[in-house]
Amino acid sequence: QVQLVESGGGAVQTGGSLRLSCTASGSRFSINNMAWYRQTPGKQRELIADVTRTGAATYAESVKGRFSIFRDNAENTVYLRMKNVKPEDTGVYYCGADLFYGSNYYWGQGTQVTVSS
C-alpha cells in the first residue's frame, strides 16, 4: 500500500515563503506523476502543480511564477516551493501520486498552510 506523507505547512505572512515536502513509501513500482493540490472550505480540491518523473512541470495560473514543484526520484519525494505567498494561498495542501502500473491514485493526509495579511 502506497503512503504519502506531507510536511512543511504552517503559518506565514503575505509575501513570505514556505516549502512543502511529500514522501512516498510502500510502492512496489516506480512513482509516475506527483502533484500538489489545494483545498479551501466550500471549494473543490484544485490542482496547483504537477511534475512527471522526468521533471516536466505544469502549474495553475494562480501560482505561476510564485510556486515551483520539483522532485527527488531517489527519495520518492516531491517538493513545493512557495514564494511571495498571498492570503488566497491559504488552504489544505495535498500531495497526490500515481504509479507506472495500475490505475490507483494515492493521496497524502494534507498539510495546512495559512497566509496572514
N, CA and C atoms as an extended XYZ file, in Angstrom:
351
Properties=species:S:1:pos:R:3:atomname:S:1:resname:S:1:resid:I:1 pbc="F F F"
N         0.844       -1.184        0.000 N   GLN     1
C         0.000        0.000        0.000 CA  GLN     1
C         0.888        1.246        0.000 C   GLN     1
N         0.621        2.138       -0.948 N   VAL     2
C         1.415        3.360       -1.063 CA  VAL     2
C         0.950        4.368       -0.026 C   VAL     2
N         1.904        4.954        0.652 N   GLN     3
C         1.596        6.014        1.617 CA  GLN     3
C         2.334        7.287        1.220 C   GLN     3
N         1.640        8.407        1.329 N   LEU     4
C         2.226        9.713        1.066 CA  LEU     4
C         2.145       10.525        2.353 C   LEU     4
N         3.255       11.095        2.740 N   VAL     5
C         3.292       11.874        3.978 CA  VAL     5
C         3.821       13.262        3.668 C   VAL     5
N         2.975       14.262        3.927 N   GLU     6
C         3.357       15.651        3.688 CA  GLU     6
C         3.926       16.273        4.962 C   GLU     6
N         4.717       17.313        4.760 N   SER     7
C         5.225       18.106        5.869 CA  SER     7
C         5.567       19.491        5.361 C   SER     7
N         5.755       20.424        6.282 N   GLY     8
C         6.207       21.754        5.921 CA  GLY     8
C         5.158       22.841        5.956 C   GLY     8
N         3.912       22.484        6.220 N   GLY     9
C         2.884       23.509        6.291 CA  GLY     9
C         3.032       24.367        7.536 C   GLY     9
N         2.243       25.416        7.599 N   GLY    10
C         2.288       26.286        8.764 CA  GLY    10
C         1.740       27.652        8.454 C   GLY    10
N         2.039       28.595        9.310 N   ALA    11
C         1.569       29.970        9.153 CA  ALA    11
C         2.688       30.829        8.598 C   ALA    11
N         2.333       31.706        7.671 N   VAL    12
C         3.321       32.581        7.043 CA  VAL    12
C         2.632       33.895        6.704 C   VAL    12
N         3.378       34.961        6.680 N   GLN    13
C         2.812       36.265        6.335 CA  GLN    13
C         2.818       36.475        4.815 C   GLN    13
N         1.955       37.340        4.384 N   THR    14
C         1.904       37.699        2.968 CA  THR    14
C         3.285       38.125        2.482 C   THR    14
N         3.663       37.589        1.324 N   GLY    15
C         4.972       37.891        0.771 CA  GLY    15
C         6.069       36.946        1.217 C   GLY    15
N         5.775       36.091        2.161 N   GLY    16
C         6.767       35.158        2.681 CA  GLY    16
C         6.915       33.909        1.825 C   GLY    16
N         7.702       32.975        2.331 N   SER    17
C         7.989       31.741        1.604 CA  SER    17
C         7.771       30.538        2.501 C   SER    17
N         7.528       29.416        1.836 N   LEU    18
C         7.304       28.169        2.548 CA  LEU    18
C         7.682       27.038        1.615 C   LEU    18
N         8.136       25.918        2.160 N   ARG    19
C         8.420       24.759        1.334 CA  ARG    19
C         7.714       23.539        1.892 C   ARG    19
N         6.925       22.905        1.058 N   LEU    20
C         6.231       21.681        1.431 CA  LEU    20
C         6.985       20.477        0.872 C   LEU    20
N         6.913       19.372        1.598 N   SER    21
C         7.536       18.126        1.163 CA  SER    21
C         6.522       17.003        1.241 C   SER    21
N         6.695       16.028        0.379 N   CYS    22
C         5.829       14.843        0.395 CA  CYS    22
C         6.669       13.648       -0.012 C   CYS    22
N         6.702       12.651        0.841 N   THR    23
C         7.486       11.456        0.571 CA  THR    23
C         6.574       10.249        0.433 C   THR    23
N         6.796        9.492       -0.626 N   ALA    24
C         6.029        8.280       -0.890 CA  ALA    24
C         6.801        7.057       -0.417 C   ALA    24
N         6.063        6.082        0.090 N   SER    25
C         6.684        4.833        0.521 CA  SER    25
C         5.713        3.686        0.313 C   SER    25
N         6.244        2.473        0.329 N   GLY    26
C         5.403        1.292        0.269 CA  GLY    26
C         5.041        0.815       -1.114 C   GLY    26
N         5.618        1.434       -2.149 N   SER    27
C         5.252        1.044       -3.510 CA  SER    27
C         6.220        0.013       -4.075 C   SER    27
N         5.663       -0.997       -4.726 N   ARG    28
C         6.489       -1.981       -5.422 CA  ARG    28
C         6.961       -1.438       -6.758 C   ARG    28
N         6.204       -0.465       -7.303 N   PHE    29
C         6.508        0.069       -8.627 CA  PHE    29
C         6.950        1.519       -8.509 C   PHE    29
N         7.576        1.991       -9.560 N   SER    30
C         8.062        3.366       -9.546 CA  SER    30
C         6.907        4.359       -9.547 C   SER    30
N         7.118        5.454       -8.843 N   ILE    31
C         6.150        6.545       -8.840 CA  ILE    31
C         6.188        7.235      -10.187 C   ILE    31
N         5.027        7.492      -10.763 N   ASN    32
C         4.948        8.158      -12.061 CA  ASN    32
C         4.822        9.667      -11.836 C   ASN    32
N         3.653       10.201      -11.971 N   ASN    33
C         3.455       11.634      -11.760 CA  ASN    33
C         3.210       11.930      -10.282 C   ASN    33
N         3.690       13.090       -9.842 N   MET    34
C         3.419       13.566       -8.490 CA  MET    34
C         2.856       14.982       -8.595 C   MET    34
N         2.017       15.343       -7.648 N   ALA    35
C         1.328       16.622       -7.777 CA  ALA    35
C         0.973       17.199       -6.406 C   ALA    35
N         0.691       18.483       -6.423 N   TRP    36
C         0.176       19.179       -5.239 CA  TRP    36
C        -1.186       19.768       -5.584 C   TRP    36
N        -2.110       19.618       -4.637 N   TYR    37
C        -3.460       20.153       -4.757 CA  TYR    37
C        -3.720       21.047       -3.549 C   TYR    37
N        -4.697       21.913       -3.707 N   ARG    38
C        -5.093       22.790       -2.609 CA  ARG    38
C        -6.612       22.745       -2.462 C   ARG    38
N        -7.043       22.714       -1.230 N   GLN    39
C        -8.489       22.739       -0.964 CA  GLN    39
C        -8.799       23.767        0.098 C   GLN    39
N        -9.809       24.593       -0.179 N   THR    40
C       -10.290       25.569        0.783 CA  THR    40
C       -11.745       25.243        1.103 C   THR    40
N       -12.237       25.688        2.269 N   PRO    41
C       -13.606       25.349        2.676 CA  PRO    41
C       -14.632       25.733        1.620 C   PRO    41
N       -15.498       24.808        1.306 N   GLY    42
C       -16.571       25.073        0.358 CA  GLY    42
C       -16.170       24.962       -1.096 C   GLY    42
N       -14.917       24.642       -1.358 N   LYS    43
C       -14.465       24.558       -2.747 CA  LYS    43
C       -13.900       23.171       -3.024 C   LYS    43
N       -13.879       22.841       -4.293 N   GLN    44
C       -13.302       21.559       -4.690 CA  GLN    44
C       -11.780       21.618       -4.604 C   GLN    44
N       -11.199       20.460       -4.439 N   ARG    45
C        -9.743       20.372       -4.440 CA  ARG    45
C        -9.240       20.739       -5.847 C   ARG    45
N        -8.273       21.628       -5.911 N   GLU    46
C        -7.773       22.077       -7.206 CA  GLU    46
C        -6.300       21.701       -7.365 C   GLU    46
N        -5.954       21.382       -8.602 N   LEU    47
C        -4.576       21.047       -8.922 CA  LEU    47
C        -3.743       22.325       -8.966 C   LEU    47
N        -2.671       22.342       -8.194 N   ILE    48
C        -1.786       23.509       -8.152 CA  ILE    48
C        -0.603       23.318       -9.078 C   ILE    48
N         0.011       22.144       -8.994 N   ALA    49
C         1.193       21.867       -9.809 CA  ALA    49
C         1.404       20.364       -9.884 C   ALA    49
N         1.933       19.915      -11.011 N   ASP    50
C         2.301       18.511      -11.104 CA  ASP    50
C         3.628       18.381      -11.847 C   ASP    50
N         4.252       17.238      -11.645 N   VAL    51
C         5.576       17.013      -12.248 CA  VAL    51
C         5.700       15.548      -12.627 C   VAL    51
N         6.209       15.321      -13.823 N   THR    52
C         6.442       13.955      -14.276 CA  THR    52
C         7.733       13.416      -13.668 C   THR    52
N         7.971       12.136      -13.891 N   ARG    53
C         9.184       11.536      -13.350 CA  ARG    53
C        10.441       12.170      -13.960 C   ARG    53
N        10.309       12.650      -15.181 N   THR    54
C        11.461       13.269      -15.851 CA  THR    54
C        11.584       14.757      -15.549 C   THR    54
N        10.678       15.287      -14.727 N   GLY    55
C        10.829       16.668      -14.281 CA  GLY    55
C        10.015       17.709      -15.010 C   GLY    55
N         9.181       17.299      -15.950 N   ALA    56
C         8.338       18.266      -16.652 CA  ALA    56
C         7.209       18.715      -15.722 C   ALA    56
N         7.074       20.017      -15.557 N   ALA    57
C         6.124       20.556      -14.576 CA  ALA    57
C         5.070       21.430      -15.234 C   ALA    57
N         3.887       21.436      -14.670 N   THR    58
C         2.829       22.353      -15.079 CA  THR    58
C         2.251       22.995      -13.826 C   THR    58
N         1.689       24.195      -14.003 N   TYR    59
C         1.196       24.968      -12.873 CA  TYR    59
C        -0.172       25.562      -13.164 C   TYR    59
N        -0.946       25.743      -12.107 N   ALA    60
C        -2.178       26.508      -12.216 CA  ALA    60
C        -1.807       27.976      -12.438 C   ALA    60
N        -2.666       28.693      -13.149 N   GLU    61
C        -2.376       30.092      -13.447 CA  GLU    61
C        -2.189       30.913      -12.184 C   GLU    61
N        -2.913       30.551      -11.137 N   SER    62
C        -2.884       31.337       -9.902 CA  SER    62
C        -1.539       31.295       -9.180 C   SER    62
N        -0.696       30.308       -9.519 N   VAL    63
C         0.577       30.182       -8.797 CA  VAL    63
C         1.788       30.300       -9.715 C   VAL    63
N         1.561       30.449      -11.007 N   LYS    64
C         2.687       30.554      -11.945 CA  LYS    64
C         3.593       31.712      -11.569 C   LYS    64
N         4.884       31.450      -11.587 N   GLY    65
C         5.857       32.475      -11.265 CA  GLY    65
C         6.122       32.621       -9.782 C   GLY    65
N         5.308       31.992       -8.950 N   ARG    66
C         5.500       32.093       -7.493 CA  ARG    66
C         5.821       30.744       -6.859 C   ARG    66
N         5.242       29.669       -7.399 N   PHE    67
C         5.456       28.333       -6.849 CA  PHE    67
C         6.319       27.521       -7.808 C   PHE    67
N         7.110       26.618       -7.226 N   SER    68
C         7.924       25.698       -8.017 CA  SER    68
C         7.752       24.292       -7.472 C   SER    68
N         7.548       23.342       -8.364 N   ILE    69
C         7.462       21.940       -7.962 CA  ILE    69
C         8.688       21.217       -8.489 C   ILE    69
N         9.282       20.399       -7.674 N   PHE    70
C        10.409       19.596       -8.110 CA  PHE    70
C        10.459       18.333       -7.258 C   PHE    70
N        11.179       17.347       -7.744 N   ARG    71
C        11.165       16.047       -7.071 CA  ARG    71
C        12.548       15.431       -7.018 C   ARG    71
N        12.690       14.536       -6.084 N   ASP    72
C        13.897       13.735       -5.927 CA  ASP    72
C        13.458       12.286       -6.090 C   ASP    72
N        13.712       11.707       -7.253 N   ASN    73
C        13.234       10.354       -7.526 CA  ASN    73
C        13.903        9.322       -6.629 C   ASN    73
N        15.133        9.541       -6.282 N   ALA    74
C        15.836        8.589       -5.426 CA  ALA    74
C        15.186        8.501       -4.047 C   ALA    74
N        14.594        9.606       -3.612 N   GLU    75
C        13.957        9.659       -2.295 CA  GLU    75
C        12.436        9.571       -2.393 C   GLU    75
N        11.913        9.422       -3.612 N   ASN    76
C        10.447        9.394       -3.815 CA  ASN    76
C         9.766       10.578       -3.134 C   ASN    76
N        10.371       11.737       -3.303 N   THR    77
C         9.887       12.934       -2.618 CA  THR    77
C         9.613       14.038       -3.626 C   THR    77
N         8.510       14.720       -3.414 N   VAL    78
C         8.172       15.890       -4.221 CA  VAL    78
C         8.080       17.099       -3.300 C   VAL    78
N         8.517       18.235       -3.821 N   TYR    79
C         8.532       19.470       -3.041 CA  TYR    79
C         7.686       20.533       -3.736 C   TYR    79
N         7.181       21.444       -2.943 N   LEU    80
C         6.523       22.622       -3.482 CA  LEU    80
C         7.125       23.832       -2.788 C   LEU    80
N         7.873       24.608       -3.555 N   ARG    81
C         8.446       25.836       -3.010 CA  ARG    81
C         7.481       26.973       -3.307 C   ARG    81
N         7.043       27.630       -2.252 N   MET    82
C         6.058       28.693       -2.362 CA  MET    82
C         6.734       30.012       -2.018 C   MET    82
N         6.678       30.958       -2.949 N   LYS    83
C         7.278       32.271       -2.721 CA  LYS    83
C         6.235       33.345       -2.931 C   LYS    83
N         6.448       34.488       -2.309 N   ASN    84
C         5.531       35.612       -2.451 CA  ASN    84
C         4.082       35.163       -2.234 C   ASN    84
N         3.852       34.480       -1.140 N   VAL    85
C         2.517       33.915       -0.886 CA  VAL    85
C         1.504       35.016       -0.617 C   VAL    85
N         0.245       34.678       -0.899 N   LYS    86
C        -0.858       35.607       -0.746 CA  LYS    86
C        -1.910       34.979        0.170 C   LYS    86
N        -2.792       35.769        0.759 N   PRO    87
C        -3.849       35.200        1.615 CA  PRO    87
C        -4.688       34.149        0.893 C   PRO    87
N        -4.890       34.322       -0.410 N   GLU    88
C        -5.689       33.343       -1.160 CA  GLU    88
C        -4.967       32.012       -1.360 C   GLU    88
N        -3.709       31.929       -0.959 N   ASP    89
C        -2.998       30.648       -0.997 CA  ASP    89
C        -3.320       29.785        0.225 C   ASP    89
N        -4.037       30.350        1.160 N   THR    90
C        -4.426       29.605        2.356 CA  THR    90
C        -5.282       28.399        2.003 C   THR    90
N        -5.007       27.279        2.640 N   GLY    91
C        -5.790       26.077        2.403 CA  GLY    91
C        -5.048       24.848        2.887 C   GLY    91
N        -5.651       23.710        2.687 N   VAL    92
C        -5.006       22.432        2.978 CA  VAL    92
C        -4.371       21.936        1.686 C   VAL    92
N        -3.106       21.660        1.756 N   TYR    93
C        -2.362       21.208        0.585 CA  TYR    93
C        -2.187       19.694        0.667 C   TYR    93
N        -2.580       19.050       -0.425 N   TYR    94
C        -2.496       17.598       -0.514 CA  TYR    94
C        -1.496       17.193       -1.596 C   TYR    94
N        -0.773       16.154       -1.300 N   CYS    95
C         0.119       15.538       -2.273 CA  CYS    95
C        -0.619       14.380       -2.922 C   CYS    95
N        -0.420       14.211       -4.217 N   GLY    96
C        -1.025       13.093       -4.933 CA  GLY    96
C        -0.004       12.444       -5.844 C   GLY    96
N        -0.199       11.156       -6.118 N   ALA    97
C         0.743       10.443       -6.981 CA  ALA    97
C         0.082        9.227       -7.594 C   ALA    97
N         0.600        8.841       -8.751 N   ASP    98
C         0.195        7.572       -9.330 CA  ASP    98
C         1.456        6.775       -9.679 C   ASP    98
N         1.234        5.530      -10.061 N   LEU    99
C         2.342        4.628      -10.352 CA  LEU    99
C         2.407        4.349      -11.846 C   LEU    99
N         3.495        3.795      -12.275 N   PHE   100
C         3.624        3.392      -13.681 CA  PHE   100
C         2.694        2.227      -14.001 C   PHE   100
N         2.339        1.447      -12.993 N   TYR   101
C         1.433        0.332      -13.210 CA  TYR   101
C         0.228        0.478      -12.299 C   TYR   101
N        -0.935        0.184      -12.845 N   GLY   102
C        -2.148        0.294      -12.056 CA  GLY   102
C        -2.852        1.612      -12.294 C   GLY   102
N        -4.101        1.681      -11.868 N   SER   103
C        -4.916        2.872      -12.099 CA  SER   103
C        -5.227        3.638      -10.822 C   SER   103
N        -4.701        3.212       -9.701 N   ASN   104
C        -4.998        3.908       -8.448 CA  ASN   104
C        -4.289        5.245       -8.371 C   ASN   104
N        -4.946        6.145       -7.662 N   TYR   105
C        -4.322        7.433       -7.363 CA  TYR   105
C        -4.241        7.528       -5.853 C   TYR   105
N        -3.118        7.991       -5.358 N   TYR   106
C        -2.865        7.998       -3.925 CA  TYR   106
C        -2.771        9.425       -3.401 C   TYR   106
N        -3.249        9.592       -2.166 N   TRP   107
C        -3.298       10.919       -1.542 CA  TRP   107
C        -2.587       10.913       -0.199 C   TRP   107
N        -1.987       12.055        0.117 N   GLY   108
C        -1.491       12.259        1.452 CA  GLY   108
C        -2.602       12.747        2.358 C   GLY   108
N        -2.265       12.978        3.615 N   GLN   109
C        -3.268       13.375        4.601 CA  GLN   109
C        -3.536       14.877        4.591 C   GLN   109
N        -2.687       15.628        3.920 N   GLY   110
C        -2.870       17.071        3.832 CA  GLY   110
C        -2.073       17.820        4.888 C   GLY   110
N        -1.668       19.027        4.523 N   THR   111
C        -0.969       19.901        5.464 CA  THR   111
C        -1.520       21.319        5.317 C   THR   111
N        -1.798       21.960        6.421 N   GLN   112
C        -2.440       23.270        6.415 CA  GLN   112
C        -1.423       24.376        6.168 C   GLN   112
N        -1.773       25.275        5.265 N   VAL   113
C        -0.991       26.492        5.038 CA  VAL   113
C        -1.913       27.679        5.282 C   VAL   113
N        -1.485       28.581        6.130 N   THR   114
C        -2.273       29.768        6.448 CA  THR   114
C        -1.427       31.004        6.193 C   THR   114
N        -1.921       31.860        5.296 N   VAL   115
C        -1.206       33.089        4.951 CA  VAL   115
C        -1.971       34.257        5.550 C   VAL   115
N        -1.312       35.014        6.393 N   SER   116
C        -1.956       36.161        7.034 CA  SER   116
C        -1.534       37.453        6.339 C   SER   116
N        -2.477       38.377        6.321 N   SER   117
C        -2.198       39.660        5.643 CA  SER   117
C        -1.594       40.664        6.604 C   SER   117
